[in-house]
Amino acid sequence: MTEQIVLEHVTKTFTTKELGSVTAVNDFNLTVHKGECFSFLGPSGCGKTTTLRMIAGFEDLSSGSIYLGGKLVSDRSKNIYLPPEKRGLGMVFQAFAVWPHLNVFDNIAYPLKVKRVPKNEIKEKVLKAMHYCNLDGLEKTFPSDLSGGQQQRIALARAIVVNPEAMLLDEPLSNLDPHLRESMRFEIKRLQKEFGFTIIFVTHDQSEAMALSDRMLIMDMGNIQQIGTPAELYNHPVNRFVHSFLGQSNFINVVAENGKVYPKGKGGTELWVDNKPSKSGEQVLACRPNTMELNRESGFPCRIVKRTFKTDFVEYLLNIGEDNAIVQAPHRVLFQNGENCFLKIHNAVYYEKESEEAVKERERRNIV
């Protein structure tokens, strides 16, 4: 596979009055391949947009190197900095960033006019971009007369009209309603397939990243936590943060002894798990609510504390030792509040028990 975007040891440090020196991006190493849709996923303030802006050329690096299509475009130690307009990138922002005083045609034509492309070529390219973005017939319409989805299509058309090698999308769907967001996801994938460009997609929406990405990374506090396919990250998260960020999670304090797993605070009753830990001692068992199975025959004995009906499943709250856990079960499996039942846990993963400092920091940042 051809390397399209390469970041080597990229670091970005800001100096602020209140906090002093702050590292927004820390020793970032990444290779994105040509034609790949790659997502940056993480909470607000983790460094996603700063990284994207450095790739685009809107922010300079504190250290490290960035290559686009094999060409070095940013390296402070070598005094190399290629400006944004020369990097051959298309960019779509969270705000639609369309000019209200320009009609649709002129909004999309703007980057071509900046490049002094001949008028007849501009018309051909703009009409083609409008066609692919489902904007036919709206050339003379002004953005204020269009829906949010149509305005976002203008931004997409303006980005693809220059035939970029790569598209950088910074939370481009967050201002749209849920129905439009879903339809625009398909639009973006369709355009990528049609034009063959590489995409870096920045979002804090897990479902968005999972739906769009060939590969993705999870960031936290300027550091890469894990890189892989959506399935790899969802099914094999390397730490508690990745597990909790990629979907609803249960974390149960357990003790492992002689290949058996016991919840803390349950007086010697063994948990039913199909995936045993490799080590003994105190650990944290992590699992998804939809991989926990309730039945009336066998497993770990427990009691329904609370039942909540949801659209696609029924949600149950249980006590497991000193912890609470959520179980999602199909509607055909129905238990009453206060009913005794049995629990089986599938696809569990295990993490080291956290230090008190790590627990306090997680609680301070409101991370499960």
C-alpha positions in Angstrom: 0.0 0.0 0.0 1.2 3.5 -0.9 1.9 5.8 2.1 -0.1 9.0 1.7 0.2 10.8 5.0 3.1 10.1 7.4 3.7 11.7 10.8 7.0 11.1 12.6 7.4 12.1 16.2 5.1 15.0 15.8 4.7 17.2 18.9 2.8 20.4 19.5 3.3 22.5 22.6 1.4 25.6 23.5 2.3 28.2 26.2 -0.6 29.7 28.1 -0.7 32.3 30.9 -2.8 30.1 33.2 -1.3 26.7 32.6 2.2 27.4 31.3 3.5 24.9 28.8 0.8 22.5 27.6 1.6 19.5 25.3 -1.5 19.2 23.0 0.0 16.4 20.8 2.8 14.2 22.2 5.2 12.2 20.0 2.6 11.3 17.4 3.6 8.6 14.9 1.1 7.6 12.1 1.0 6.3 8.6 -2.2 6.7 6.5 -2.3 4.8 3.2 -3.6 6.1 -0.1 -7.4 5.6 -0.5 -7.9 4.8 3.2 -10.6 6.4 5.4 -8.8 6.9 8.7 -10.6 8.5 11.7 -9.2 10.3 14.8 -11.5 9.6 17.7 -11.3 11.0 21.2 -12.9 13.3 23.7 -12.9 17.1 23.3 -9.5 18.6 23.9 -7.5 15.4 23.3 -5.5 16.9 20.3 -7.5 15.6 17.3 -8.1 18.9 15.6 -4.6 20.3 16.5 -3.1 17.2 14.7 -5.4 17.8 11.7 -4.4 21.5 11.5 -0.8 20.6 11.5 -1.3 18.1 8.6 -3.2 20.9 6.8 -0.5 23.5 7.5 -2.7 25.8 9.6 -0.5 25.0 12.7 3.3 24.6 12.7 4.9 21.7 14.6 7.0 22.1 17.8 9.0 19.1 16.6 8.8 16.1 14.3 8.0 15.7 10.6 5.0 15.5 8.3 5.1 13.9 4.8 2.4 14.1 2.2 2.7 11.8 -0.8 6.3 11.1 0.1 7.2 14.8 0.2 8.4 16.5 3.4 6.0 19.4 4.1 6.7 20.3 7.8 9.9 20.0 9.8 10.9 22.8 12.1 14.4 21.5 12.7 15.0 21.7 8.9 13.1 25.0 8.6 10.6 23.4 6.1 7.0 24.6 6.1 4.8 24.3 3.0 1.8 26.6 3.2 -1.8 25.1 3.2 -2.6 26.1 -0.4 0.4 24.2 -1.7 -0.3 20.9 0.1 -3.0 19.6 -2.3 -5.5 18.9 0.4 -9.3 19.5 0.7 -10.7 20.5 4.0 -14.2 20.5 5.5 -14.8 22.1 8.9 -17.4 21.6 11.7 -18.9 24.9 10.8 -20.2 24.8 7.2 -17.9 27.8 6.3 -19.8 28.8 3.3 -19.8 32.5 2.3 -23.4 33.9 2.7 -22.8 36.7 0.1 -21.8 34.2 -2.6 -24.2 31.8 -4.5 -23.6 28.1 -4.6 -21.5 28.2 -7.8 -19.2 31.0 -6.6 -18.8 29.3 -3.2 -17.6 26.1 -4.9 -15.5 28.0 -7.5 -13.6 30.1 -5.0 -10.5 27.9 -4.6 -10.2 27.5 -8.3 -10.4 31.3 -8.8 -7.6 31.7 -6.2 -5.5 29.3 -8.3 -6.3 31.4 -11.4 -7.9 28.5 -13.2 -9.3 29.5 -16.7 -13.1 30.4 -16.6 -14.2 27.6 -18.9 -12.3 25.0 -16.8 -13.8 26.5 -13.6 -17.3 26.0 -14.9 -16.7 22.4 -16.0 -15.1 21.5 -12.6 -17.7 23.2 -10.5 -20.7 21.7 -12.3 -19.1 18.3 -12.0 -18.5 18.7 -8.3 -22.1 19.9 -7.8 -23.4 16.9 -9.7 -21.5 14.5 -7.5 -22.7 16.3 -4.3 -26.4 16.3 -5.4 -26.5 20.1 -5.9 -27.6 20.1 -9.6 -29.6 23.2 -10.5 -28.7 25.3 -7.4 -25.9 27.3 -9.0 -27.5 30.7 -8.4 -29.1 29.8 -5.0 -27.6 31.5 -1.9 -26.7 29.4 1.2 -29.4 31.1 3.4 -32.0 29.5 1.2 -30.6 26.0 1.7 -30.9 23.4 4.5 -28.0 22.5 6.7 -27.4 19.3 4.7 -27.2 21.2 1.5 -24.8 23.8 3.0 -22.6 20.9 4.1 -22.7 19.5 0.5 -21.4 22.9 -0.7 -18.5 22.6 1.6 -17.8 19.1 0.3 -18.1 20.2 -3.3 -15.7 23.1 -2.7 -13.2 20.6 -1.2 -13.3 18.1 -4.0 -13.4 20.6 -6.9 -9.6 21.0 -6.6 -9.2 17.2 -7.0 -7.3 16.8 -3.8 -5.1 13.8 -2.9 -6.5 13.8 0.6 -9.5 15.2 2.4 -9.3 16.4 6.0 -12.8 16.4 7.7 -13.0 18.1 11.1 -16.3 17.0 12.7 -18.2 17.9 9.5 -21.5 16.3 10.5 -21.8 17.5 14.1 -24.1 20.4 13.3 -26.6 18.2 11.4 -29.6 16.4 12.8 -29.3 12.6 13.3 -31.1 11.7 10.0 -28.9 14.0 7.9 -25.8 12.8 9.7 -26.5 9.3 8.6 -27.2 10.2 5.0 -24.1 12.4 4.8 -21.9 9.5 6.0 -23.0 7.6 2.9 -22.4 10.7 0.8 -18.8 10.9 2.0 -18.1 7.2 1.4 -19.6 7.4 -2.0 -17.5 10.5 -2.9 -14.4 8.7 -1.7 -15.1 5.7 -3.8 -15.8 7.9 -6.8 -12.7 10.1 -6.6 -10.3 7.8 -4.8 -8.9 10.3 -2.3 -7.6 9.6 1.2 -9.7 10.7 4.1 -8.7 11.7 7.6 -11.9 12.1 9.6 -11.9 13.8 13.0 -14.8 13.1 15.4 -15.8 12.4 19.0 -18.8 10.3 17.8 -18.0 6.6 18.1 -20.7 5.4 15.8 -19.6 7.8 13.1 -16.0 6.6 13.3 -17.0 3.0 13.3 -19.3 3.4 10.3 -16.8 5.3 8.1 -13.4 4.0 9.0 -11.1 1.5 7.4 -8.8 2.1 10.4 -9.0 4.5 13.3 -7.1 5.7 16.3 -8.2 6.6 19.8 -6.5 9.7 21.4 -6.5 10.9 25.0 -4.6 14.0 26.3 -2.4 14.3 23.3 -1.4 10.6 23.2 -2.4 7.8 20.9 -4.0 5.0 22.9 -4.6 2.5 20.1 -4.6 2.2 16.3 -6.5 -0.5 14.4 -9.7 -1.4 12.5 -13.0 -0.6 14.1 -13.5 -4.3 14.9 -10.0 -4.7 16.5 -10.5 -1.6 18.7 -14.0 -2.6 19.8 -13.3 -6.3 20.4 -9.7 -6.0 21.7 -9.3 -2.6 23.5 -5.8 -2.3 25.0 -6.9 -0.4 28.1 -9.8 0.7 30.1 -10.0 4.1 28.4 -10.4 2.6 24.9 -13.0 0.1 26.2 -15.1 2.8 27.8 -14.8 5.3 24.9 -15.9 2.8 22.2 -19.3 1.9 23.6 -21.1 1.2 26.9 -19.0 -0.8 29.3 -19.1 -2.6 32.6 -16.1 -2.7 34.8 -16.2 -5.2 37.7 -13.5 -5.6 40.3 -12.5 -9.2 40.5 -10.0 -11.6 42.1 -8.5 -14.4 40.0 -7.3 -17.6 41.7 -6.4 -21.0 40.2 -8.2 -20.2 36.9 -11.4 -19.0 38.6 -12.8 -15.5 38.8 -14.5 -14.1 41.9 -16.2 -10.7 42.2 -14.8 -8.6 45.1 -17.2 -8.5 48.0 -19.3 -11.6 47.1 -18.0 -14.1 49.5 -16.5 -16.8 47.3 -19.1 -17.2 44.6 -17.4 -17.8 41.2 -18.3 -15.8 38.2 -19.3 -17.6 35.0 -16.9 -16.3 32.3 -15.9 -17.9 29.0 -12.7 -16.0 28.9 -10.4 -16.6 31.9 -7.6 -14.1 32.9 -4.0 -15.2 32.2 -2.8 -13.9 35.7 -4.0 -14.3 39.3 -4.7 -11.5 41.7 -6.9 -8.4 41.8 -8.0 -7.2 38.3 -10.7 -5.3 36.6 -13.0 -7.4 34.3 -14.4 -5.4 31.4 -17.3 -6.4 29.2 -20.1 -5.0 27.1 -23.7 -5.0 28.3 -24.8 -6.9 25.2 -22.3 -9.7 25.8 -23.8 -10.6 29.2 -26.4 -13.3 29.2 -29.3 -13.7 31.7 -31.1 -17.0 32.1 -33.0 -19.0 34.7 -30.9 -22.2 34.7 -27.2 -21.7 35.3 -24.3 -19.3 35.8 -23.6 -16.7 38.5 -26.6 -16.2 40.8 -27.8 -12.6 40.9 -30.9 -10.5 41.3 -32.6 -7.9 39.0 -32.3 -4.5 40.8 -34.0 -2.5 38.0 -35.5 -3.1 34.6 -35.8 -0.4 31.8 -37.4 -1.0 28.4 -35.4 0.5 25.5 -36.3 0.5 21.8 -34.2 -2.5 20.7 -33.6 -4.3 24.1 -34.4 -4.4 27.7 -31.8 -3.0 30.1 -31.2 -4.6 33.5 -29.3 -3.3 36.5 -27.5 -5.9 38.6 -25.2 -6.0 41.7 -22.1 -8.0 41.1 -20.0 -8.0 44.3 -19.2 -4.4 45.1 -20.0 -3.1 41.7 -23.1 -2.5 39.6 -23.5 -3.8 36.0 -25.8 -3.2 33.1 -27.1 -6.1 31.0 -28.8 -5.6 27.6 -31.1 -8.5 26.7 -33.7 -9.0 23.9 -37.3 -8.4 24.6 -38.1 -12.1 24.4 -35.9 -12.6 27.5 -38.0 -10.9 30.2 -37.2 -10.7 33.9 -39.1 -8.8 36.6 -37.7 -6.3 39.1 -36.4 -8.2 42.1 -36.4 -11.6 40.3 -33.5 -14.0 40.9 -31.6 -15.2 37.8 -28.2 -16.4 36.6 -25.6 -14.5 34.6 -23.0 -15.6 32.1 -20.3 -13.2 30.8 -18.9 -13.6 27.3 -15.9 -11.9 25.7 -14.5 -10.4 28.9 -11.2 -8.7 28.9 -9.0 -8.0 32.0 -7.0 -4.9 33.0 -4.6 -4.3 35.9 -6.2 -2.8 39.0 -5.8 1.0 38.9 -3.8 3.0 41.4 -5.7 5.4 43.7 -4.2 8.3 41.7 -5.5 6.9 38.4 -8.9 6.4 39.9 -9.1 10.0 41.1 -7.8 11.4 37.8 -10.4 9.3 35.9 -13.2 10.5 38.2 -12.0 14.1 37.9 -12.2 13.9 34.1 -15.6 12.1 34.4 -14.4 9.0 32.4 -16.0 5.7 33.4 
